[in-house]
């Protein structure tokens, strides 16, 4: 009886370990590649976001952005890009809702959002392919403001 229970417990732990390794959080993905050679990291927040608010207010009506973090791997080695793409493919953070999955021939894009009180409080854009990147935007973003911004960009083209 003890042996059977031990075997069931071992199988359960093994399954949980495999499941956890298959799941990749946004924080894990960012931290894993932030220190790679030739990666470009940009963090804009706090005072700089406050100072730019009057300059971009015309374009950001309804977009109250508090910080932007960008991780660009286009100058990294092919091996780093492949590892990023493989790990980003497993991105499954239950804090975020998938808004868009776009697959093209050599590029994949994922857009994830975290909502609070009918507004987007975090927006994540992950691009996989030859020029992989991760963009993480925090703030209070009204969905109708995003739609308005998309529509205005569509009209300009």
Protein Blocks (a to p, Z undefined) as FASTA:
>chain_A
ZZmmmmmmmmmmmmmmmmmmmpccfklmmmmmmmpghiacdddehjlmmmmmmmmmmmmg
oiacfbdcdddfklpcfklmmmmmmmmmmgccfkbccfbdcddfkbccddddddeehiaf
bdcdddedjkgcddddeddddfklmmmmmmmmmmmZZ
